[in-house]
Amino acid sequence: MTDRLPHTLRSDALDNRERILDSARTLFAAEGMNVPMREIARRAGVGPATLYRRFPTKQALVSEAFAEQLRACHTIVEEGLADPDPWRGFCRVIERTCELYAHDRGFTEALMSAFPDAMDFAAGRAHTLSAVAELARRAKEAGRLRPDFVLEDLILMVLAHRGIHTASAAARVAASRRFAALAIQAFRVSEEHAPLPPAARLAFAVPRWTA
């Protein structure tokens, strides 16, 4: 029995960790980043002490909870860059990114704030934005993306997408797809487009979280 005890403890600790992460993803997706850590612990069926032992800060918890989504975001952009048609690749990035955000409010807020204390997450966001900028440059050279497009326009799109609130997940996805289509039409080169006002320099707002 004493030989099996360490293995049992390790197994219990792993189960606790996965329950915490699953609960965090569910609550962040449904309610955003201000979900209290105690509520995450309650939903996971563990005590606050267990949660803080595994994840000492909310930044650490969020970084781990959204690691998979961040990798998915990287994949979306890299596949867009790999498309031989840069405009098609750019459109696919817009469509798939909006779909990713539609399924997860928490990830949108995480990506936009990028947690100053979570360097890996911030670096991941910077890499994604840099790759999108390169894709936009190619789409402009191909004559398909409007020449006055700037990266802040994409950030503005993400900020606007955060405002989509619906009664159901299905309605949110449907609204997100329409939103993406409208954004793509706005970004496409057209003789009917009037010149845009000067671009605003947008700062990433760091939300005030409750512990």
TANOR-V8106 format. One line per field, one symbol per residue. ss: DSSP state (a for helix, b for strand, c for the rest). burial: + if it has 24 or more other ideal C-beta (glycine too) atoms within 12 Angstrom, else -. Layout:
BEGIN
ss=???
burial=???
END
This chain:
BEGIN
ss=caaaaaaaaaaaaaaaaaaaaaaaaaaaaaacccccaaaaaaaacccaaaaaaacccaaaaaaaacaaaaaaaaaaaaaaaacccaaaaaaaaaaaaaaaaaccaaaaaaaaacccccaaaaaaaaaaaaaaaaaaaaaaacccbcccccaaaaaaaaaaacccccccaaaaaaaaaaaaaaaaaaabccccccccccccccccccccccc
burial=---------------++-+++-+++-+++--++-+-+-+++-++-+----+--++--+++++++++--++-+++-++--++----++++++++++++++++++++++++++++++--+--++-++--++-++++++-++----+++--+++++++++++-++-+-------+--+++-++--++-+++---------------+--+-+--
END
